[in-house]
């Protein structure tokens, strides 16, 4: 056999083997710390992907805003420079307006009602609302109930928020909600919030117990008023530009791993919530449970002023609320 031909044949064989054995790596960025239960769920997702694919596919996670803020990460997904992220639904409003519905204050009756919506037929439809914006939802993560934490006294009623600067996410709905409570909504990046609280740029913020604990914001804000005004979920996103490059088998691995991680995340979220409240109380945080009715009444006008309000979807959610 001609030596040149033999060399050519070996090169083809080697290149073919490399292509066949190549590992598909998907980068996933997010803004939370590594001790947060949502990060733990993403690690679980990555482990499940690797196991399902027998090592042919990997998800590499970049926490702590290493790759940017939530909005910046979504923009990277849109151009295909990043494969996956986890963001709050509130940040998705300007990318997929119909998802704004899930950020309505006091939308859900309780945790069971929320889970029935997010992981039922309604949730499956809503996950795909961002596809026109190159953002495909794989699953929802539980983000619990958000409540107010402040530096100078508890929030026992909306009156206690008057004149106070409250950090909100970059969300029109979140801003409207705080305004209706009488506060002054102030968007601040999550990564900059600790310093903003320390320096008095804002007087308080609102979030769920695990996030308040893992961010260590409770070191500055010694009052946590659990009024549970909203239960905005998180969403795990994949860039459609990346998704469309995957084979059907790879898509299946990723989708199954995401759904399995959501089940795991709900379990550890409940544990993290209980742990966070106990530890913060030990650290001197005053935890109160104000009457929710004045807060509910204060945000009633929002339901009639939303630009993207969807009466049919809202009625369907409420029907499931009233008849679980």
TITIMAR-196952 format. One line per 2 residues: number of its first residue (from 1); for each residue x, y, z of C-alpha. Coordinates in steps of 0.02 Angstrom, whole numbers, plus 50000, padded with zeros to 5 digits. Each point is the difference from the previous one (the first is absolute). Example, Ala and Ser with C-alpha at 12.3 -4.5 7.8 and 13.67 -1.06 7.14 Angstrom:
BEGIN
1) 50615 49775 50390 | 50069 50172 49967
END
This chain:
BEGIN
1) 50000 50000 50000 | 50064 50173 49955
3) 50073 50084 50155 | 49917 50166 49960
5) 49831 49914 49983 | 50028 49906 50163
7) 50042 50161 50091 | 49844 50082 49928
9) 49893 49852 50054 | 50070 50006 50178
11) 49967 50186 50012 | 49818 49974 49951
13) 49984 49859 50126 | 50075 50106 50140
15) 49893 50151 49960 | 49844 49892 49991
17) 50037 49925 50170 | 50026 50171 50078
19) 49837 50062 49928 | 49907 49848 50062
21) 50079 50006 50174 | 49989 50190 50019
23) 49913 50060 50158 | 49859 50125 49978
25) 50027 50137 50131 | 49861 50124 50039
27) 50044 50152 50106 | 49872 50054 50130
29) 50016 50165 50093 | 49899 50070 50145
31) 50009 50134 50134 | 49984 49901 50162
33) 50132 49939 50122 | 50057 49819 50007
35) 49914 49971 50168 | 49829 50044 49929
37) 49879 49852 49975 | 49967 50054 49821
39) 50185 49984 49961 | 49996 49827 50080
41) 49856 49954 49885 | 50100 50056 49848
43) 50146 49892 50057 | 49877 49856 50012
45) 49941 50040 49822 | 50179 49995 49938
47) 50031 49833 50085 | 49843 49925 49924
49) 50048 50060 49825 | 50171 49922 50015
51) 49929 49836 50064 | 49862 49989 49869
53) 50121 50036 49860 | 50136 49884 50068
55) 50118 50149 50001 | 49962 50056 49822
57) 49916 50160 50060 | 50044 50117 50143
59) 49928 50157 50078 | 50133 50117 50071
61) 49932 50123 50130 | 50062 50178 50030
63) 49919 50071 50160 | 50011 50169 50089
65) 49971 50109 49845 | 50168 49945 49929
67) 49927 50020 49826 | 49883 50146 50035
69) 49835 50053 50078 | 49838 49906 49964
71) 49954 50118 49858 | 50176 49990 49926
73) 49995 49811 50009 | 49836 49994 49904
75) 50073 50113 49867 | 50147 49880 49984
77) 49876 49857 49978 | 49910 50096 49863
79) 50157 50011 49894 | 50056 49823 50042
81) 50157 50052 50095 | 49936 49912 50156
83) 49903 49839 50008 | 49894 50008 50158
85) 49952 50106 50148 | 49877 50014 50143
87) 49906 50162 50024 | 49850 50064 50094
89) 49840 50008 49899 | 49994 50186 50046
91) 50154 50031 49892 | 49918 49908 49855
93) 49857 50125 49987 | 50082 50108 49866
95) 50054 49846 49902 | 49838 49899 50011
97) 49860 50116 50060 | 49871 49863 50031
99) 50106 49931 50142 | 49966 50159 50098
101) 49841 49917 50061 | 50101 49887 50116
103) 50068 50152 50094 | 49830 50067 50051
105) 49991 50028 50189 | 49898 49870 50094
107) 49962 49903 49840 | 50017 49829 50080
109) 49896 49928 50143 | 50147 49905 50075
111) 50154 49897 49952 | 49895 49855 49937
113) 49900 50114 49885 | 50161 50076 49931
115) 50076 49830 49966 | 49841 49939 49913
117) 50008 50149 49883 | 50187 49998 49963
119) 50016 49813 49974 | 49834 49972 49914
121) 49937 50041 49825 | 50002 50188 50030
123) 50182 49994 50052 | 50050 49897 49849
125) 49925 50131 49884 | 50079 50145 50092
127) 50174 49922 49991 | 49998 50024 49812
129) 49941 50181 50002 | 50178 50063 49978
131) 50042 49899 49844 | 49964 50147 49885
133) 50137 50090 50098 | 50124 49853 49984
135) 49968 49948 50181 | 49927 49827 50030
137) 49941 49953 50174 | 50047 49825 50060
139) 49919 50003 50172 | 49952 50111 50145
141) 50092 50009 50166 | 49911 50042 50161
143) 50050 50172 50063 | 49884 49997 50150
145) 49906 50151 50062 | 50079 50172 50001
147) 49982 50114 50151 | 50076 50165 50060
149) 50160 50018 50099 | 50050 50170 50067
151) 50131 50090 50103 | 49892 50112 50111
153) 49849 49913 50071 | 49883 49863 49936
155) 49872 50019 49860 | 49837 49964 50092
157) 49891 50084 49868 | 50021 50094 49836
159) 50008 50161 50102 | 50171 49948 50065
161) 50069 50006 49821 | 49952 50181 49967
163) 50151 50102 49952 | 50117 49850 50007
165) 50113 49954 49854 | 49974 49815 49966
167) 50111 49901 49882 | 49903 49914 49862
169) 50050 49894 49851 | 49997 50079 49828
171) 49814 49971 49982 | 49860 50122 49964
173) 49881 49892 50100 | 50114 49993 50152
175) 50018 50189 49993 | 49812 50024 49988
177) 49973 49885 50148 | 50120 50097 50114
179) 49923 50165 49943 | 49827 49935 50046
181) 50067 49956 50172 | 50061 50180 50016
183) 50186 49966 49981 | 50127 50066 49876
185) 50057 49858 49884 | 50187 50004 49965
187) 50076 49875 49877 | 50169 49936 50059
189) 50101 49853 49933 | 49993 49852 50120
191) 50189 49993 50007 | 50008 50183 50056
193) 49857 49992 50125 | 50100 49963 50158
195) 50104 50158 49975 | 49845 50101 49953
197) 49918 49948 50164 | 50156 50039 50100
199) 50021 50172 49923 | 49817 50048 50013
201) 49970 50005 49813 | 49844 49899 50042
203) 49909 49975 50165 | 49951 49821 49966
205) 49959 49868 49872 | 49887 49851 49975
207) 50044 49818 49972 | 49976 49823 50060
209) 50082 49929 50159 | 50139 49897 49917
211) 50056 50148 49894 | 49998 50119 50148
213) 50104 49876 50099 | 50128 49946 49869
215) 50028 50180 49943 | 50032 50049 50182
217) 49889 50153 49978 | 49930 49959 50173
219) 50164 50066 50071 | 49941 50174 49948
221) 49811 49980 50006 | 49942 49937 50170
223) 49813 49999 49961 | 49916 49870 49891
225) 49812 50024 49978 | 49925 49845 49920
227) 49850 50069 49907 | 50032 49884 49850
229) 49944 50129 49873 | 50057 49904 49846
231) 50060 49826 49953 | 50091 50035 49837
233) 50084 49838 49942 | 50169 49979 49918
235) 50016 49929 49825 | 50142 49895 49928
237) 50036 50061 49824 | 50097 49932 49853
239) 50047 50102 49847 | 49896 49942 49852
241) 50156 50025 49894 | 50088 49869 50107
243) 49844 49890 50019 | 49977 49988 49812
245) 50179 49938 49979 | 49968 49853 50116
247) 49947 49831 49933 | 49829 49935 50058
249) 50091 49884 50119 | 50101 50143 50075
251) 49842 50105 50017 | 49917 49857 50092
253) 50147 49982 50120 | 49996 50185 50041
255) 49810 50012 50018 | 49989 49847 50113
257) 50145 50059 50107 | 49919 50172 50021
259) 49833 49925 50053 | 50085 49882 50123
261) 50099 50145 50072 | 49837 50096 50029
263) 49933 49857 50108 | 50164 49997 50098
265) 49999 50190 50014 | 49826 50006 50078
267) 50058 49878 50135 | 50159 50093 50047
269) 49910 50168 49985 | 49880 49953 50140
271) 50146 49944 50108 | 50099 50159 49960
273) 49851 50111 50044 | 49979 49921 50171
275) 50187 50007 50033 | 50015 50182 49945
277) 49861 50060 50116 | 50073 49909 50150
279) 50177 50063 49970 | 49948 50180 49970
281) 49896 50000 50158 | 50153 49936 50095
283) 50099 50145 49926 | 49882 50129 50071
285) 49882 50028 49854 | 49824 50047 50055
287) 49879 49895 49897 | 49818 50054 49996
289) 49844 49939 49910 | 49891 50152 49962
291) 49818 49988 49948 | 49999 49977 49811
293) 49831 50079 49967 | 50059 50183 49996
295) 50136 49950 49877 | 49876 49906 49890
297) 49883 50150 49997 | 50142 50120 49956
299) 50048 49905 49842 | 49823 49968 49938
301) 50012 50142 49870 | 50148 49913 49916
303) 49886 49864 49933 | 49902 50130 49901
305) 50147 50098 49931 | 50119 49868 49931
307) 50041 50028 49817 | 50027 49813 49973
309) 49858 49941 50111 | 49921 49841 49930
311) 49825 49976 50071 | 49978 49823 49931
313) 50164 49937 50074 | 49967 50090 50163
315) 49825 49924 50013 | 50071 49826 49964
317) 50131 50021 50138 | 49866 50060 50120
319) 49886 49855 49954 | 50138 49878 50047
321) 50028 50106 50157 | 49820 49980 50055
323) 49981 49818 49946 | 50166 49911 50033
END
